[in-house]
Amino acid sequence: MKIKFKTILTLFLLLLTITPGLCKDEEGVKITKIWNQGQNPMEGGPMIDTSSPIIYLSLVNYDEYQQNVKVVAEWDDITWESPYIPLSPNKHIEKIIELKPQFTEIGDNKVDIDLINDDGENIGSKSITVDVRSPMDVKYINCSGSYTEENKKTLEYCTGNWFTITLKSNPYAQSDYEVVTWISAVSTDYDEDSSESEEEDNEDVYYNGVNDKKTIYMSLNSEKEVSFRVPRIESEDEQFKIQVHTQTMGLHSYTTNEQETIKKKVGNYITYDLKETKKSFSFSIILNDFEVLTKINDSYDNLLRDYYNKYKIQDEEILDYLNKDRYGNSELIPRAYLKNEKYPVIIKLNYTNYYDEDLEARIKIKDENENIQYNELCKFEESEYSTKYILLNLLPDKNKIDISTELKTLSGYYINNLEEDADEEYIEVPPITITDVEFPYDKDVQRISNHSGNILVGKTYPLKLTVKNMYNKTISGTLELSDEFIEGAVNYSEEEIKFELSAHETKTYTVNVKFNREINGDISAKVIIPERITEDDHELKLHFNVFNIFQFGDMNYNNTVLPRATVIGNNGGLFVPQPVAGFENELFITLRNKLSVPVDCTMQIETYDLNGKLRAQSDIINTELKPGYSTIDYETFNFKINYEEGFSGYTLLRIKPHDEFKDFEYCYFVGSTSNIYPQMNAKIGRFSNIDVLSRIKSNTVESTTVLAPINIYDFEAHEEGLSLKLSSGLVSIYPVDLNFEYWISIYKDDEKIHDTIPKNIYLHSMEVKPITLKFNEKLKDGNEYKIEINTKIPDFVSVNGVLKPVTLKKSIKIKYENGKNSIVEEKEETSTINNRYEIQNNKEETKDSTNRDNTENQNTNTDVKTTSDVEENQDNSSDDMVSNIFNSITGAIKSIPIIGGLIN
C-alpha cells in the first residue's frame, strides 16, 4: 500500500512538471474573429452588400500587461488606420473594432489587416477576402431586330444596332439605388473589363461605351430597361458578346451573361444562388467558305471571257477552252504571265443568311495594296445558302485579300472582315511562245516526219521559227538555240536572236543550221524573257534526222596474196588470207553515193596499231561518185598499201567530199573481229555517234591484223651502235622456224649513206635472238641519223601460187654526239588529208559523251547485200552493230591524231 502511494505521488508530481509546457497560454494581441452583420456561416468568408459595408474585428490581449495597438487595413490601394486602442490584460475580454472599407468593384476583394503596437512594431497580421454582392441583376440582354433559332435561344442574329438591357433589383438590395450603366461590344474570347482597355485599336473590343453612360433610378424590388446604340460593329469573327456594366453605390460590376439571384432559406440561415446564362450575338450574313477556283464551269466562265476581252490577252489555250460546248476537269486557272503584271483569280464565296427575312449586304474586297477589287451590293434570301463568284486581278506573290461583308441597318453597320490568302498555285504561262517551226528538208533525203528536219550532213539549211506575243504590252527577250550534242556537231548562224515584240505581234526568224555529223536527236529552241514569271523558259525540242551522203558497203584485203604461216619443206606450208608486212597489199572497198547528183571526193586508206600510231597509208584517190540514191549499186575502189612490220590495229577509210561538202570528211573502220572496251570520242564520221547499245561494257568490233614472221624490238644504244632482239612473229599462232637474212641502212636527211652486207640467221620458233649492230664508225659527230633494220624472208608469200619473199623494215632515229649515240623519240605521224579538228582532252570528251548518251541516237545505213525493196526498212537498223564497232575502236585508239579530230 505504501509503495502504491509513493508511485501515485511520483506520477502526480511528474504530471505537474510536464503540463505547463503542453498547455501553454496564448501570448500577445490576436484577431480572434472577423465577420459582418447577419453573416451566414455557410457562405464562407465575410460578405457585405452595398447597403451595409461594415466588417467587425474581435481583438484579445493574451499578455499579462496592457497593450496599446492600432488596426491598419489596406484594400484597393487605400489604407485605413484606427486610433491606438488600450487592451487590458484579460484573455476573456474582446474588443470589437468596426471597419468600413470602401470597395470599388463587385465580387471578391482582398483586405490586408495589420496590428501595430505603440512601439510601431507589427504584432499581428491577417488577410481576408470579402465577397461584395451587387444589388442589381442584368436580367436580359437583347438586340433590336434580332432573330433566334428554336434550338439556339441564347444566340441572337442581329439586324439592328440598338441593344436593350433589363436591370432588376435583386434580393441583396436593401433600398432604392441610383445606378450608372453602359455597354461594350467585345469578342467571344474577351473576358477582361473593357472600360479599362486603354488601346483604341484593341481588336477584341469592337465598341467601348464607357463614354456613353446612362444613370437610372432603381427602386427596391423593381426592374427597368435601358437601350444603347452601338453605331458600328466590325470584326473578323461573326459572333460577339455585349458586356453590360453597372455602378451602384460606387461599386462597379460587369457581365456578358444574363443573371438571376435567388434567395433561399437553409435551416436557420438565408443563402443566395446566382444563376447565369451565357448570351452571344451574331451577324446575320456569314461567310462560311472561301475557295480559289482552278477549274472552269458554266457558273462563272463569263467572268473569264470578259477579262480576256477587256485586257486583250490572246492566250489561245484558255480561249479555245472557253469556246467548248462542254467543260472537262482540266485545271487551267489561275494563269499568270509576267512578274509584275496582275493576273485573274476567281474566288468562290459561300454565304448563309441566318435571318428570317431577305437582306442586302455590300461585299467589298481589297488587295494587299488597299486597292478595291470588288464593291457590290448583293441580295441574300432568307435562311438560304448563296454562292458568289468574283474575279480578282492580283499581282503575283501578293495574294492576301480582305473580304468585307457590310450589313447596313437603320441605326448602324455590321461589318464582318476576313483576311484570306488567295495563294492557289498559279499556272505560269510564257507570254511569248514559238507558234510555228518550218523545218528544213532535203530532196535527196527520205522524209521521215513532217515535224522534224530531214537533211544531210555538211550542208547549210534555213530553220524558220515563228514567235508570237500573246500579251497586251511590248516584251523584249532572246531566242536561243542550243544542243547537247558533242561540241562541233552543229553550227548555227546565230545562237541568240534578240527580239522586241509589241502587243500581239508575230515575227518569223531564220537561223541557218549546218550539221557536221549524222544525228538523230534534238536541238533546243528557247524563248528567254527576263521578266517572265515562269521558273523555266519556254522551250521547244526540234528533232532532226541528219544523214550522210555516203553508204559504205564492204572492205576486203585481196585474198590472192597469202602469207605463209607454217613451213613444210621448201615449198609447202599453211597460207592464210591476211594482210602481210613487207609486201604490197591490195584493199578493195565498195561505196555508194546516196545523192541524186554526182559527188567529187578524195579517198585514202590508213592503218593504225592499237596504240593509235599510224603504221601505213595508201595513195590518195580522187574520184567522182555517181548518183546512186535511187539504186543499190555500189562502186568499187582499189587501194595499194605497204606495211613495214606486223601489228594488230585498225583500217580506216577516209572520204573527203568537195564542193558544198568540202568542209567535212567521213571515216569508216573495217577489219576482222576483236573484243574492245567501248568508248565514244569521235567528233565526226559515219559512226561517230554513240547509241544505246554502245553502253554495254564490251562489244565485238572490227580490227586488222597484219601478219609478219619477224618481231624486231627492244632497241638500246650501244657503244659501237645498237642492240636489239629478234623473235618469231608467228609463235602465238603457229610454231615456225625461220631462215632469213638481215642488214641495216643508214640515212642522213632522208639520203641513204650506207648499207651493211646482209647476214644469214636461223631463228627457232621459240627463240629470242639478241643482235648487235656496229656502225658508229660511219657516223659524224653532232648529226642525227635514221637506222633502218631490214629482214628478208624468202618464199613467204604465195601470189597466185608463186612463192615470193617479203622484206620487213624497222626504223629508229639516233643522235651521234661525242662518240656516243642515243635514241631519239619520234613524233607521231600525221595524215596527208587535212586535219581540221582539234583533239579534245579526255575530260571534255567524257562530259560530251555522257550528255550524248541521253540526247543522240544513231541513224544507220543499209547492208550492200540488201535489195531496193527492203532498203528503206533497213536503213535505220542494219548498221547499228557497225556503229557500236566504231565507238569501241575509237576508245582503243584514242591517241590517233590525224583523222579529222576523230580521236581524243
MARDOMAR-863766 format. One record per residue (C-alpha): residue in three letters; x, z, y. Coordinates in steps of 0.05 Angstrom, whole numbers, plus 5000, padded with zeros to 4 digits. Layout:
AlaXZY...
END
This chain:
Met500050005000Lys505850175046Ile509349505030Lys502849125045Phe502049465112Lys509249315132Thr508348585113Ile501948515154Leu505248845213Thr511248375210Leu506747755207Phe502648015266Leu508848115309Leu511447425290Leu504847115310Leu505147455378Thr512047165388Ile510046435370Thr503246395404Pro505646365478Gly509645735461Leu503945395424Cys498445585473Lys502045465539Asp497445455601Glu496744845648Glu501144825709Gly500444525778Val494544185810Lys490543705767Ile484943195777Thr480343425723Lys474342955735Ile472442325773Trp465142105777Asn459741835822Gln452642075835Gly447941925778Gln453341625735Asn451441425664Pro456841635615Met455141025572Glu457440565629Gly464740765623Gly468640895688Pro465841045757Met460440575780Ile457740525851Asp452840095888Thr452839855958Ser447840375979Ser452040985959Pro459440815958Ile461641535942Ile466641775889Tyr467642515872Leu474242835851Ser474943525819Leu481543895834Val484044515797Asn490244945814Tyr493345205749Asp499245545784Glu499746285798Tyr500446165872Gln496445785925Gln497745045933Asn496244625994Val495043895975Lys492143266006Val488942675970Val491641975984Ala487541385958Glu489240635962Trp484840015949Asp484839305975Asp490839446020Ile487040036051Thr489940746050Trp485541366058Glu488242076066Ser484542756065Pro486943356104Tyr491143876067Ile486544276023Pro488345006004Leu487345125929Ser487245845905Pro490946025841Asn484946025796Lys484145545739His476745675735Ile475245445805Glu474244695820Lys475044395889Ile470443785898Ile473143225942Glu468642655966Leu471841965971Lys468341376005Pro472240735990Gln470140116030Phe470739545979Thr470038805998Glu468638495930Ile463238605879Gly465938745810Asp471839145785Asn476139455839Lys482439875828Val483640535863Asp490340905861Ile489941655875Asp495942105891Leu496342855904Ile501543055957Asn503643785969Asp505644086036Asp512943916019Gly511043186016Glu512143145941Asn507542745895Ile505043265846Gly499842835810Ser497342105805Lys491641745774Ser488941025775Ile481640855763Thr477440225761Val471040245800Asp465439775780Val461739565843Arg454939285828Ser451338775871Pro444238905891Met442938145891Asp442037655833Val442736905840Lys436336755803Tyr436235985808Ile440835425830Asn437334755837Cys438734055864Ser433333675901Gly431133035869Ser434233205803Tyr432433045732Thr433533455669Glu433033245596Glu429033675549Asn434933865507Lys439533985567Lys435634435615Thr441934735644Leu444634045666Glu441433705726Tyr442532965743Cys442532935818Thr439932415867Gly439532875927Asn444533255968Trp440333885982Phe441534485937Thr436735075935Ile438835765913Thr434036335898Leu436437045912Lys432937645883Ser433638385898Asn435638695831Pro434839395802Tyr441339625834Ala438239525903Gln436640175938Ser433839896003Asp432939266044Tyr439238856057Glu441738336104Val445237816061Val450137276083Thr450436686034Trp453635986026Ile455235495971Ser461135055948Ala461434465900Val467234535851Ser469834215787Thr467434465720Asp474334755706Tyr474935125771Asp473435885768Glu477136135830Asp474036355895Ser473135715935Ser472736106000Glu480036295990Ser482135565979Glu486935406036Glu488334696017Glu483434206046Asp485433695994Asn484334155935Glu482033655882Asp477734185848Val473734365910Tyr469233785928Tyr465534165984Asn467134846014Gly461235146052Val464835756078Asn463535506148Asp456135356134Lys453736066121Lys446536306127Thr444037016137Ile437437236107Tyr433737896105Met432238146035Ser427038696029Leu427239145968Asn424938805904Ser423938135938Glu426637435925Lys427936855973Glu430136125971Val435635846014Ser437435106018Phe444134786035Arg446034066046Val452433806014Pro453633156050Arg458632846001Ile460933005931Glu466732565909Ser470432685844Glu473732375783Asp469132785737Glu461832615730Gln459833355726Phe460833925776Lys458534635790Ile455334975850Gln458935615869Val454036105904His457036635950Thr453437265975Gln455837816021Thr451838466021Met453839096059Gly460738776068Leu461438655993His462837935972Ser460637625906Tyr460536905878Thr458036575815Thr456335895786Asn451336185737Glu444036375743Gln443337135738Glu438237665718Thr439738415719Ile435438815671Lys434339575678Lys433439955612Lys432840685592Val437140915534Gly435741645515Asn436242065578Tyr440241545616Ile438840895652Thr443040275634Tyr443439575663Asp444638895630Leu446838265667Lys444337635635Glu447736985658Thr446136255644Lys451335715657Lys448935175704Ser452134495718Phe450333855754Ser451933125742Phe452032455776Ser446032045753Ile450031405742Ile456031495697Leu461631005678Asn462231115603Asp467430595584Phe472730145615Glu475929555579Val480528975597Leu477828355561Thr482327885521Lys477127415491Ile472226945526Asn464726935515Asp458526665550Ser457327315588Tyr463027215637Asp466126525625Asn463326305693Leu467826815726Leu473926465698Arg471325765716Asp470225985787Tyr477126305791Tyr480925695765Asn476925235810Lys478025675871Tyr485425775861Lys486625065834Ile490825275774Gln490924695725Asp492125095661Glu489724585611Glu489525065552Ile484525535586Leu480624975620Asp479824595555Tyr477525225520Leu472325355574Asn469424665563Lys468024805490Asp460824885465Arg462525505425Tyr467926015435Gly472126295379Asn476026935374Ser482326685408Glu485527185455Leu487126745514Ile486527235573Pro489127535617Arg494226995637Ala499927085687Tyr504326535715Leu509526785766Lys512727455780Asn509927575849Glu503427195842Lys496727505825Tyr493227345760Pro486027415737Val483828025697Ile476728105672Ile474428815662Lys468229075627Leu464729695655Asn459430045613Tyr454730485655Thr448930945638Asn443431135687Tyr441131825664Tyr435831875718Asp428531745703Glu427931215757Asp431530565775Leu437530685820Glu442230275862Ala449530445868Arg455430105900Ile461329935855Lys467829875894Ile474629715862Lys481329765896Asp488229555871Glu494729945879Asn495729655949Glu488829915970Asn486129205973Ile478629175957Gln477828735897Tyr470428845887Asn464929145930Glu457829025907Leu451129405907Cys448629405835Lys441929585806Phe441430055746Glu434830115708Glu432130795690Ser435131145630Glu438630505607Tyr445630275589Ser448329695630Thr454729275629Lys458328985688Tyr463628425681Ile468328395740Leu474227925753Leu480128235789Asn486127885819Leu492128335806Leu499628305814Pro503828355750Asp506329055737Lys501429335789Asn495629465742Lys492730125766Ile485830065797Asp480930555829Ile473730465807Ser468730795854Thr461330865837Glu457731065900Leu450431305900Lys447531365969Thr441831865976Leu437232036034Ser441732616052Gly448832416030Tyr453232095977Tyr455332195905Ile461831835892Asn465031815824Asn472231575829Leu476231375767Glu483331135763Glu484330645706Asp490230245681Ala488829505670Asp495329455632Glu493029005575Glu498928575557Tyr498027915594Ile499827235565Glu505926965600Val504526235617Pro510025795645Pro507325445707Ile511724835695Thr511624515626Ile514323895593Thr507923495582Asp510822855552Val517122625517Glu518821885508Phe523821875451Pro528921315444Tyr528020825387Asp533020315360Lys530119695329Asp535419695276Val533320385251Gln527420535206Arg522520935248Ile521421595212Ser516721905262Asn513621745329His515222455350Ser522722415342Gly528521995365Asn530721465314Ile537421195338Leu544521005318Val551021385325Gly555321155383Lys550020815426Thr547221075491Tyr539621145496Pro534821375551Leu530822015537Lys524922095585Leu521922775599Thr515622875640Val514523555672Lys508323805708Asn507024365757Met500224655738Tyr500525175793Asn497925165865Lys504625225901Thr511324875903Ile516125115849Ser523524975841Gly527525015777Thr532224685729Leu531024225669Glu536524375619Leu538624025555Ser542724375502Asp544024375427Glu547224795373Phe551024235340Ile558524245334Glu562024125400Gly562223395419Ala556523185374Val552122975433Asn553722735503Tyr548522795559Ser548822415625Glu546223045656Glu545623725622Glu542024025681Ile537023695728Lys534724095789Phe527523965810Glu522424165862Leu515224025845Ser509524105894Ala502824375871His500123975812Glu505723465818Thr508223085756Lys515222775751Thr519022395697Tyr526522485690Thr531122045648Val537222315613Asn541921855575Val544022135508Lys549421905461Phe550522205391Asn557622205365Arg555622355293Glu550022275244Ile544822815258Asn538123035231Gly536723605278Asp534023845345Ile536323865417Ser533024365464Ala529624185530Lys528424795574Val524824885640Ile528325455676Ile524525775735Pro527826365770Glu521226685789Arg517926575722Ile514127145692Thr515626965621Glu521427305587Asp523526645555Asp524025965587His519125415569Glu522625035514Leu521324425470Lys525224245408Leu526523495408His528023225339Phe532922655328Asn534522245267Val541321935282Phe544221435233Asn550921105222Ile551520355228Phe555320315161Gln553320455090Phe559220595045Gly558820324974Asp564820454929Met572420524930Asn576820394869Tyr584220314855Asn585819674817Asn585919904744Thr590219294723Val596219704748Leu597120234695Pro602720754699Arg605920974634Ala604121684617Thr607821734549Val613621364518Ile613721094447Gly620020694433Asn621920194486Asn615319844498Gly609720284472Gly606120884501Leu599821114536Phe598020784602Val592821094647Pro588720784705Gln591421194763Pro595021024828Val602421054816Ala608221254861Gly613920764872Phe609620154864Glu604819754907Asn597719964892Glu591419574908Leu585019904932Phe578119574936Ile572419834978Thr565319594987Leu561719685052Arg555119455084Asn553219365156Lys546319665166Leu545019295231Ser541718625241Val547618375282Pro555018285263Val559718855278Asp567118765293Cys571319335267Thr578219575245Met579319895177Gln585120265146Ile586420685084Glu590221345089Thr592221845035Tyr593522595046Asp596123125000Leu592623794991Asn596624095049Gly593723575095Lys600123175103Leu599522425110Arg603022115049Ala601421375057Gln597220885096Ser595420155088Asp595919595138Ile590119545187Ile584819025172Asn580818715229Thr574318415206Glu567218255224Leu561818575181Lys555918105171Pro548818315189Gly546018685130Tyr540419165149Ser535218785110Thr539418675047Ile543319094998Asp549318624996Tyr556018975004Glu562418655028Thr568918784990Phe575618915023Asn582518964991Phe587919445016Lys595219494992Ile598520164995Asn605220454971Tyr606621174950Glu613821424950Glu612422024905Gly606822334864Phe601822844891Ser594623064888Gly590422944950Tyr585022514981Thr584021785000Leu580721665068Leu577521025092Arg577420985169Ile572920485204Lys573120385279Pro567819905307His568719525372Asp564119325428Glu558519825442Phe561120285386Lys568420255408Asp568921005423Phe567521205351Glu570521185283Tyr567621345215Cys571021695157Tyr569621675083Phe573322065029Val573721784958Gly577521944894Ser576822284827Thr573422964819Ser576223654833Asn573524344848Ile574724554921Tyr572225134962Pro567324815012Gln568224885087Met565924495148Asn570824305202Ala569623565216Lys567323355285Ile565322635270Gly564522185210Arg559321975160Phe559822625121Ser561923085177Asn555523495178Ile554524095133Asp547824155098Val544324685058Leu547624514992Ser554424605023Arg553225345029Ile554825404954Lys561625724945Ser564525184901Asn562924454892Thr565123824857Val568723384907Glu572722744907Ser580322764903Thr586022284888Thr591922404840Val598021944849Leu602021934784Ala609621984788Pro614422104730Ile619422504771Asn618923114816Ile624323184869Tyr624323854905Asp627924494925Phe632824194975Glu638424625000Ala644224475048His650924455012Glu658024485038Glu659123765014Gly652023505021Leu645323724990Ser643024044925Leu636123914895Lys632323954830Leu629223414785Ser623723534735Ser618523124697Gly612222984737Leu608322874673Val609723514637Ser602923814655Ile599423224625Tyr603922934571Pro610823154547Val615322564564Asp622922484562Leu625622004614Asn631921594622Phe632921354693Glu638021244749Tyr638421544818Trp642321424883Ile641921614956Ser641421215020Ile643721485087Tyr640221265151Lys642021385224Asp636821195275Asp632920825220Glu639020405203Lys642020455134Ile649320625138His651020785066Asp648520724993Thr651621114936Ile652820804868Pro646820914821Lys647821424766Asn644221464700Ile640922114678Tyr636822344619Leu631322854632His627723234577Ser620323354585Met621024104598Glu627724064634Val629224244706Lys635823904725Pro639724124787Ile643423554823Thr648823604877Leu649523024926Lys656222954962Phe656122535025Asn658622955083Glu664922525090Lys660321955111Leu657422345168Lys659722435240Asp659323095277Gly653423215323Asn648622705293Glu642122725255Tyr641122315191Lys635722155142Ile637722245069Glu633421835021Ile633722014947Asn631821414903Thr629921454829Lys628620824788Ile624720894723Pro624920264681Asp618719974645Phe614020494673Val608320064699Ser604319554660Val601618984703Asn597218524662Gly601318714600Val608118614633Leu612419244640Lys615619354707Pro619919904737Val617920394792Thr622420664847Leu620821344876Lys623521564943Lys624122244975Ser626822325045Ile629622915083Lys632722985152Ile639223355164Lys643523515224Tyr651123505217Glu654923975263Asn661824305259Gly662924035189Lys656424315162Asn649524015153Ser642724355160Ile635724135141Val631323915199Glu623924085193Glu619823455200Lys613823395246Glu607323175217Glu606022435220Thr600222135258Ser595521565244Thr596220875275Ile588820895292Asn587621235359Asn586521985351Arg581422135406Tyr579122825389Glu582723475399Ile583723935340Gln579424555348Asn582125235330Asn579325585269Lys575226095308Glu571425555347Glu570125135286Thr567825735245Lys562925905300Asp560525195305Ser559725155230Thr555525785229Asn550925515283Arg550224845248Asp548025175183Asn541425325216Thr540624715260Glu543024085225Asn541023715162Gln544723125134Asn542022415133Thr544922025076Asn545821305054Thr543820964990Asp548020814930Val550620104924Lys547120014858Thr540120124886Thr535319544898Ser531719364962Asp525219634932Val527720344927Glu532920344982Glu528320655035Asn526121234990Gln533221394970Asp536321325039Asn535722065055Ser537922344987Ser542821924949Asp548922144987Asp547422884993Met552723024939Val557722594976Ser556322985039Asn558023625003Ile564223304975Phe566723135044Asn565323825070Ser569224135013Ile575023655021Thr575723795095Gly576324525081Ala582124405034Ile585923935080Lys584924285145Ser591724115173Ile590523365177Pro591923195249Ile590422455252Ile583422295232Gly579822285298Gly579723035307Leu576523085239Ile580123695211Asn581524375241
END
